[in-house]
Amino acid sequence: MIKYVNKVVLITGSSRGIGAATAIMAAEQGYKVCVNYHSNAAAATEVVNQIEDNGGTAYAIQADVANESEVLQMFKKVDELFGGLDALVNNAAILEQHMRLEEMDVSRFKRVFNANVIGSFVCMREAVKRMSTRFGGSGGAIVNVSSIAASLGSANEYVDYAASKAALDTMTVGLAKEVAVDGIRVNSVRPGTIKTEIHEAGRVERVSPSIPMQRAGEVEEIAAAILWLLSNDASYMTGSLMDVSGGR
């Protein structure tokens, strides 16, 4: 396995679920890991401790990605700690209660899009400023954690979440073309139903029979896809939307 020693990765929403699995796997590959969390400091500390107990380097940074000033402070902290950034994983997102569109209010739309779309956009903007050869950086890679919901639409469940992930996919394709000459690759992983806390109780069991592989995915399976896209093995991939969804 290639070791990415002295490479720095920032993973948003990495105190649990897919983000935590990605942080732990990144550290195993030699990355110095910035573990971003919104409010669960104990969970973030647990991820950092696990990484450090295995000989890795990690640091927990609190920031609500829906708040631009907090995102700016987070990137400033990364600069202070590591002096640069090589990779960004936009994983932080929210999923509201299942309901039909006519039952949703504007405050819900704003919460979902502020976290899932605007927050990711601001993180990408700040990452580009640090990675781009245009600004004296040495290049880098960005992976956006989208969702297969972006193509399925998630009718009767959360069309707002699906729409937010579709917006993220479009940004992935557009930004990839914009910064390719600056040494930055931008790709998206689109998980299907994964065993995480984000899903309401019983949904995994209910949905699994409709998945061609007849099961939900594990967080480690998504983390492996993310790390592959960050790696040199994916050096000719940019603007790609990788479905990791069991065939859906």
Phi, psi and omega per residue, in radians:
M1 nan 2.327 3.066
I2 -1.199 2.363 3.094
K3 -1.791 2.174 -3.121
Y4 -1.637 1.092 -3.100
V5 -1.146 2.413 3.135
N6 1.221 0.107 3.017
K7 -1.517 2.432 -3.095
V8 -1.966 2.262 3.105
V9 -2.166 2.372 3.031
L10 -1.880 2.186 -3.125
I11 -2.104 1.977 3.137
T12 -1.361 2.591 -3.133
G13 1.030 0.802 -3.004
S14 -1.923 0.453 3.085
S15 -1.496 -0.222 -3.131
R16 -2.782 3.019 3.030
G17 1.053 -2.462 -3.112
I18 -1.035 -0.718 -3.121
G19 -1.080 -0.778 3.135
A20 -1.127 -0.755 3.120
A21 -1.081 -0.674 3.124
T22 -1.182 -0.711 3.122
A23 -1.072 -0.800 -3.122
I24 -1.150 -0.739 3.131
M25 -1.183 -0.662 3.113
A26 -1.096 -0.739 3.125
A27 -1.110 -0.663 3.104
E28 -1.085 -0.493 3.125
Q29 -1.552 0.050 3.041
G30 1.810 -0.101 3.129
Y31 -1.165 2.561 2.863
K32 -1.505 2.219 -2.917
V33 -1.978 2.245 2.998
C34 -1.708 1.968 -3.076
V35 -1.655 1.770 3.113
N36 -1.489 2.463 3.060
Y37 -2.486 2.720 3.140
H38 -1.519 -1.002 -3.062
S39 -2.447 -0.301 -3.066
N40 -1.567 1.372 -3.101
A41 -1.103 -0.626 -3.116
A42 -1.113 -0.735 3.137
A43 -1.169 -0.703 3.118
A44 -1.120 -0.732 3.123
T45 -1.096 -0.652 3.112
E46 -1.106 -0.700 3.100
V47 -1.132 -0.792 3.126
V48 -1.058 -0.787 -3.131
N49 -1.078 -0.714 3.132
Q50 -1.098 -0.717 3.121
I51 -1.137 -0.802 -3.103
E52 -1.195 -0.620 3.107
D53 -1.101 -0.442 3.117
N54 -1.685 0.238 3.055
G55 1.552 0.134 -3.126
G56 -1.611 3.122 3.129
T57 -2.095 2.199 -3.133
A58 -2.615 2.722 3.125
Y59 -2.551 2.315 3.139
A60 -1.560 2.321 3.141
I61 -2.266 2.095 3.118
Q62 -1.419 2.344 3.028
A63 -2.982 2.387 2.991
D64 -1.548 1.989 -3.054
V65 -1.143 -0.299 3.099
A66 -1.368 -0.103 -3.127
N67 -1.948 1.929 -3.047
E68 -1.019 -0.747 -3.096
S69 -1.102 -0.622 3.107
E70 -1.237 -0.624 3.076
V71 -1.104 -0.759 3.132
L72 -1.074 -0.712 3.108
Q73 -1.156 -0.632 3.114
M74 -1.098 -0.802 3.135
F75 -1.185 -0.591 3.058
K76 -1.098 -0.684 3.114
K77 -1.157 -0.685 3.077
V78 -1.059 -0.748 3.105
D79 -1.031 -0.781 -3.099
E80 -1.165 -0.691 -3.081
L81 -1.311 -0.752 -2.958
F82 -2.168 -0.198 3.079
G83 1.284 0.202 3.134
G84 2.997 3.085 -3.128
L85 -2.542 2.322 -3.121
D86 -1.918 -0.412 -3.067
A87 -2.648 2.542 3.082
L88 -2.267 2.330 3.004
V89 -2.058 1.948 3.095
N90 -1.492 1.635 -3.066
N91 -1.935 -0.472 -3.073
A92 -1.054 2.323 3.127
A93 -2.867 2.809 3.061
I94 -2.164 2.642 3.114
L95 -2.314 2.093 -3.087
E96 -1.533 3.084 -3.124
Q97 -1.026 2.496 3.118
H98 -1.125 2.303 3.052
M99 -2.962 2.911 3.084
R100 -1.389 2.796 -3.066
L101 -0.988 -0.735 -3.052
E102 -1.160 -0.209 3.113
E103 -1.638 -0.136 -3.093
M104 -1.490 2.592 3.069
D105 -1.967 2.955 -3.056
V106 -1.125 -0.583 -3.140
S107 -1.084 -0.621 3.075
R108 -1.149 -0.813 3.113
F109 -0.953 -0.784 -3.099
K110 -1.130 -0.743 3.125
R111 -1.057 -0.822 -3.087
V112 -1.148 -0.815 -3.086
F113 -1.301 -0.565 3.086
N114 -1.107 -0.726 -3.115
A115 -1.393 -0.837 -2.973
N116 -1.460 -0.478 -3.070
V117 -1.942 -1.117 -3.063
I118 -1.095 -0.735 3.124
G119 -1.036 -0.758 3.120
S120 -1.157 -0.688 3.135
F121 -1.072 -0.780 -3.131
V122 -1.126 -0.715 3.101
C123 -1.085 -0.726 3.107
M124 -1.129 -0.709 3.113
R125 -1.022 -0.828 -3.116
E126 -1.193 -0.609 3.097
A127 -1.149 -0.747 3.130
V128 -1.051 -0.708 3.133
K129 -1.038 -0.510 -3.100
R130 -1.657 -0.523 -3.078
M131 -1.584 -0.595 -2.958
S132 -1.051 2.337 3.043
T133 -1.135 -0.359 3.089
R134 -1.097 -0.503 -3.113
F135 -1.950 0.342 3.093
G136 1.585 0.094 3.104
G137 -1.419 3.096 -3.106
S138 -1.943 0.311 -3.123
G139 1.590 -3.096 -3.140
G140 2.956 -2.922 -3.114
A141 -2.489 2.493 3.087
I142 -2.172 2.324 3.012
V143 -2.149 2.150 3.075
N144 -1.686 2.274 3.092
V145 -1.575 1.793 -3.122
S146 -1.664 -2.432 3.121
S147 -2.882 2.569 3.046
I148 -1.107 -0.273 3.066
A149 -1.030 -0.467 3.139
A150 -1.056 -0.515 3.117
S151 -1.756 -0.414 -3.121
L152 -1.511 -0.483 3.106
G153 1.567 -0.427 3.085
S154 0.930 0.824 3.117
A155 -1.020 2.465 3.115
N156 1.188 0.149 3.122
E157 -2.194 -1.226 -3.086
Y158 -2.751 1.267 -3.139
V159 -1.130 -0.440 3.110
D160 -1.188 -0.734 3.083
Y161 -1.101 -0.782 3.128
A162 -1.040 -0.752 3.135
A163 -1.138 -0.653 3.127
S164 -1.139 -0.646 3.125
K165 -1.282 -0.553 3.046
A166 -1.134 -0.671 3.082
A167 -1.099 -0.689 3.116
L168 -1.141 -0.664 3.094
D169 -1.094 -0.748 3.132
T170 -1.111 -0.702 3.090
M171 -1.110 -0.666 3.112
T172 -1.016 -0.863 -3.104
V173 -1.139 -0.808 -3.097
G174 -1.167 -0.807 -3.122
L175 -1.164 -0.634 3.115
A176 -0.986 -0.752 3.128
K177 -1.213 -0.583 -3.087
E178 -1.244 -0.663 -3.008
V179 -1.927 0.126 3.135
A180 -1.008 -0.706 -3.131
V181 -1.284 -0.177 3.118
D182 -1.669 0.149 3.099
G183 1.432 0.302 -3.112
I184 -2.011 2.270 3.038
R185 -1.781 2.444 -3.138
V186 -2.289 2.090 3.138
N187 -2.352 2.958 -3.127
S188 -2.282 2.426 2.970
V189 -1.858 2.307 -3.101
R190 -2.046 1.584 -3.140
P191 -1.199 2.656 2.960
G192 -1.592 -2.512 3.104
T193 -1.293 2.083 -3.083
I194 -2.125 2.574 -3.135
K195 -1.299 1.507 3.093
T196 -2.376 2.963 -3.124
E197 -1.239 -0.258 -3.067
I198 -1.169 -0.433 -3.125
H199 -1.505 2.457 3.121
E200 -1.143 2.730 -3.100
A201 -0.972 2.280 3.074
G202 1.562 -0.226 -3.065
R203 -1.168 -0.728 -3.110
V204 -0.999 -0.804 -3.140
E205 -1.170 -0.633 -3.111
R206 -1.217 -0.671 -3.049
V207 -1.482 -0.510 -3.007
S208 -0.888 -0.713 -3.136
P209 -1.098 -0.383 -3.136
S210 -1.504 -0.099 3.133
I211 -1.552 2.278 -3.119
P212 -0.887 -0.647 3.120
M213 -1.437 -0.018 3.025
Q214 1.119 0.452 3.102
R215 -2.777 2.789 3.004
A216 -1.426 2.799 3.135
G217 -1.511 2.850 3.079
E218 -1.733 2.643 -3.111
V219 -1.063 -0.575 -3.132
E220 -1.155 -0.516 3.117
E221 -1.192 -0.624 3.086
I222 -1.300 -0.731 3.119
A223 -1.011 -0.709 3.139
A224 -1.097 -0.678 3.111
A225 -1.168 -0.720 3.121
I226 -1.075 -0.844 -3.105
L227 -1.143 -0.573 3.088
W228 -1.143 -0.740 3.134
L229 -1.164 -0.498 3.074
L230 -1.321 -0.391 -2.967
S231 -1.402 2.936 3.094
N232 -1.163 -0.351 3.107
D233 -1.123 -0.395 3.129
A234 -1.832 0.530 -3.002
S235 -1.102 -0.349 -3.131
Y236 -1.885 0.275 3.118
M237 -1.891 2.152 2.978
T238 -2.677 2.587 -3.080
G239 1.280 0.294 -3.093
S240 -1.679 2.545 3.060
L241 -1.963 1.833 -3.053
M242 -1.669 1.970 3.089
D243 -1.429 2.178 3.055
V244 -2.180 1.392 -2.863
S245 -2.376 0.249 3.121
G246 1.204 0.294 3.089
G247 1.805 -0.039 -3.119
R248 -1.260 nan nan
